[in-house]
Amino acid sequence: MKKLYLIKRYKLYIWLIPIFLLLNLLGDVVEGAGDFPQRAVNELWLVCYLTVANYRLFEYALPAMSWKRWFESFLKVLLYCFIYSLGFFLWRSLGVTLHIYTVLDKTISIPERIGGLTGYSIGSVVIFGITRHIFNYVKLKQSSQQLQIESQQAELNYLKSQTNPHFLFNTLNNIYSLARDKSDLAPESILRLSKILRYMLYETSAPYTAIEQELRIIDDYIALEKLRYDESLQVNFSHDLEDSRQGIPPLLLVPLVENAFKHGVSETRDQPRVSIFLSVKKRVLLFTVENSTGDPADNNKVKENIGLSNLRRQLALLYTDYSLDIRPGDFMFTAVLKINLNSHV
């Protein structure tokens, strides 16, 4: 991890060499200075020195300074004052000696030359410092966003780990009722449960599943629930889809269907019924589940179970444009889910 961090830092300062060089050459062009090739070589020689000096300053010297070690910090300040003034001048002189740096104006005195180079180096500190600050801010923001994504994904996985066993528990209860009554429908219910389990094991780990696949699971679940009731139960499941292959998070719609049977139909004595309608048009999903209840509107208070509360939280993590309305009525309960599928986070 530390090695990767250092590589990124090296790349930052290496990229700053041509950027700072171009800024200075642009200044020479604006001023109309001649001898452009020689100036370019001179600037490159100076920029290489300042890049190393700024790297040491920002990555090692400044982070190590503190009031507790004030004397050591004071010595470092003096050292870098030397590096950015007389040291910079000595580097220029070395370039002259090696015939790398070309003196273009011999009329400037040494004190003036040192003063000009000091101003040049201070300008580099400002530019390198601002660029480094922006780089750190962007990296920090990216790390924060990545941490948030990982945290949300962990929460989604936790919600799924709660919802799936809850859904399975309710289904097993239904099969238990059939087995206890020694119903001939128990084998069929186990077969349908195996299909649901296969889906939960192999499909729900993916972020998306095709709507048509979700519809098949809802069909299997409805069929499994209908085995518990006689012909008095009325179930109407219809849909209107522009494209049944569009993707949605797996098992996103099942909690509303499960809620209709467990907390609605099971408490209805006379003519229990469930009406389910799914529409997806222009990337807008509308899912309406209506079920009978055993209470009038005054007594039909909304008590959200694990399935509904987890569904709300999953929607908040997955989408930015959605609504989930729970509407209790006279002996009737309606849940309406609307999602703009394009608003997926």
N, C-alpha and C positions, 0 to 999 in steps of 0.2 A: 504493500500500500504506500509506504514512504517512498519507494523507488518510483512508483507511478506518479506520485505528487511532484518529485524532483524533475521527472521528464517533462511534465506539463509546464513547470516553471522555466526550465531551460527553453522550451519552445516559445514561451511568451517573450523572453528577452531576445531570443534569436529573431523573432518576427519584428521586434521593436528596432532592430538595427536598420533595416531598409526603410522603415516608417520614419524614424528620426532623421535618417540620411536624406530622404526625399524632402522632408520639411525644410531642412537647411539649404538644400540645393534650390528649392523653390524660392527661398528667401534671396539667394544669390541672383537668380534669374530676374526676380522682381526689381532688385537693386541695379540690374544691368551690369553686373560684374562680368569681366571677361575671363579668359583662360579657363573655360568650363571643365575640360578634362582634368587639368591639374587640381582644380578645386574639388572635383569629385573624389579624386584619390586622397587629397588632404582631409576632406570631411570623413571619408571611410576610416582613415587612420585614427582620427580623433574619436569617432563614434565607437570604435571597437574598445578603446580604453574606457570610455564612459559607460559602456554597457556592462563591462566587468565590474567597474566601481559601483554602479547603481545596483547591480545584482547582489554584491556583498553588503551594500548598505541596507537595502530593503529586506533581504532574506535572512541576514545574520546579525548585523550590527544593531539595527533599530529594535527587533524583537527581543534582544538580550539586554537592552537598556532598562534600568529601573532606578527609582529613588533610593532603594535600599543599598544599591551598589553605585552610589553617586560618583565616587571618585573614578571608578573604572569607566563609567558612562562618560564622564568629563574627558577622560583621556581619549576615548573613542571619537568624541566630537572634535577634539583637536587633530586627531589623526586624519579624519575625513576632510577637515578644513585644509589640511596640507595636501591630501590626495586631489581635491578639486581645484587647487590653486597652483602651488609650486610643483606638485607632483605631475599635474597635467602639463605644465610647461616643460618639465623634464622629459615627459613622453613625447611631446612635440619635437624637442631637441634631438631625441633619439631617432625620430623619423627623419629629421634633416640629415643627421650623421649617416644613416643607412641609405640616403638618397631615395627615400620613399615619400617624405613630405617635402614639398617645394615651397620655398619662401617667395611669396608673390609681392610683398610690400616690405622692403628693407628699411623704410624710413621710420617705422614704429619702434620705440624704445622698449627695453625689456620690462620695466614696470608697467607700461601701457599694455604690453603683450600679455603679461600675467593677469592684469585686470580684465582684459578682453576674454581670455580663456576661462577665468573664474566665472564671469557672467554667462559664458557659453555653457559651462558645466552646471551652473545653477538652473539654467533653462532646461537642461536634460533631466535634472532631478525632478523638476515640476512635471514635465511631460511623462517621464517614467512612473512617477508616483501616481499621477491621475489615471494613467492607463492600468497600472497594477490595481488600483482601487476599484476601477470599473470591472476588471477581470475577476477580482475576488467577489464583488457583489453579484456578478452573473453566476459564478460557480456556486456561491452560497444559495442563491435563489433556486438554481437547478437542483442542488442537493436537498433543499427544503421541499421542493416539489416532488422529487423522487421519494423522499421519506414519507411525504403525505400519501403518495400513490401506494407505497408499500403498506402503510398503515391502513388505508382504506381497503386494500386487497385482503389484508389479514382479517379485518373486521367482516368483510363479505364472506370469507371462508368460514369464519366463526358463525355467522348467521346461517349459512348453509348447513353447517354441522348441527345446528339446533333445529332447523326447519325439516331437514330430511328424516332424522329419526322420529320427529314429532309426526310427520306425515305417515311414516312406516308404522308407528305405534297405533295410530288410528285405524289403518288398514288391517293390521293384525287383529285388532279388536273385532272388526267386522267378520273376519274369517273364524275367529274363536266362537262368535255367536252361532255361525253356521255349523261348525264342528260340534258344538255343545248340543245343538238340536239334531245332530246326525243327519244333516241335510245332504241330499245328493248333489247339491250345488257346490259343496266344499271343494272338490277337486278342480272344478272350473275356476273357482275364486283363487285357488293357489296358482293355477296356470297364469291367470291374469296378473297376479302379484309378482310372479317371476319375471314377466315382461317389464313391469314397472321397475323392479329391482335392477334388471339388466340396464335399463335406461339410466337409473340413478348411479350405477357403478361406472358406466363407460361413457356417458354423454354429459353429465352435469359438471365434470371438471373443466370442460371447455367454456370460454367466456360467452359463446353464442351457440344457439341451436336453431335449426329451421323451424318456422312457425308450424309447418305441417307435422313435424315430429312432436311438437308440444301438443298439438291437437290430438294426435294418436294416444298420447299418455292420458290426456283428459278423457278421451273416449273409454280407455281401459279403466280408468278410475270410476267413471260414471257407471260402466257396466258392472264393476265390482260392487259398487254401492247398491245398485238396483237388485242384486241378488238377495239383499236383506229384506226387501219389501215385496209386497204383493202387487197386483196390477193396479192398485189404487194410486200408486206413485206415478206422477206425470213428469217426464223430463223432456225438455225441448232444447236441443243444442244445435245452433245454426251459426253460420259464419259467411262473411263476404270479404274475400281477400283479393287484392290486386296481384300479389305475388306471394304464394305460399312458401317460397324458399327464403324469404327475408329472415334475418337473424334477430333473435331476442335472447336474453339470458335464460338458461334452462330452469324450468320449474317456477318461473316468475308468476304464472297465471294460476297455478294449481291451488295455492292457499285460499283464493276466493271461492273456488269450486268446493274445496274441502270444507270451508266454513259454512257454505250453504247447506251441506248435508249434515254435518256434525251438530251445528248450533241452530239449524232451521228446520229441516225436514224431520229430523229425529224427534223434535218437540211438537210436531204438528199431528194432531189426532185425526182430523178429517181432511181427506183429499190433499195430501202433501204434493207439492209441485216445485219444480226448479226450472227456470228459464235462463239459458245462457246464450249470449250473442257476442261474437267477436267480429270486429271490422278493422281492416287495415287499408287505408287509402291515403295516398300521397304522404307516406311515411308517418302517418298518424294512427296509432293503435287505440281502439275504443273497445273495452271489454266490460260487458254488463252482465251481472249475475243477480238474478231475482229469485227469491225463495220464500215459501210460506213459513209462517211462524205460529206459535201457539198462543201469542199474546197480542192484545191491542196496542196501539201506538203508545199510549201512556205508560204501559208496563214494559214496552220493548226498548229497554235502555241498551245503549251500545257498550258492550264490554269486550274490548279487543283482546284476543288470545295471543299465544305466541306466534301463530301463523300470520295474523294481520299486523301485529306490531313489528315483526321481523320484515314483513313485506314493505312496510312504510320506510324502514331504515334502509333496506336494499335499494328502494327507489331513490332515496335521497343521495345514496352513494353512486348510483349508476346514471341518473339523468338530472338535467337541470330544468327541464320543462315537462311537468307531469302533474296529475291530480288524482287523488283517490278519495271519492266521496262515499260515505256510508249513510244511507237514508232509511231509517226505520219508519214503518208505516203500520196501518191497521192490519194485523195478521200477515204482514208482508215485510220483507227486508230486502233492500236493494243496495248493491255495491257497484259503483261505476269507476272504472280505471281508464284514464286517458293519458297516453304517453306520446310525446313527439320523439320518434325513434332517432331523429337526427341530432337530438340534444344529449346523446350519450357522452359521458365524461371521458 
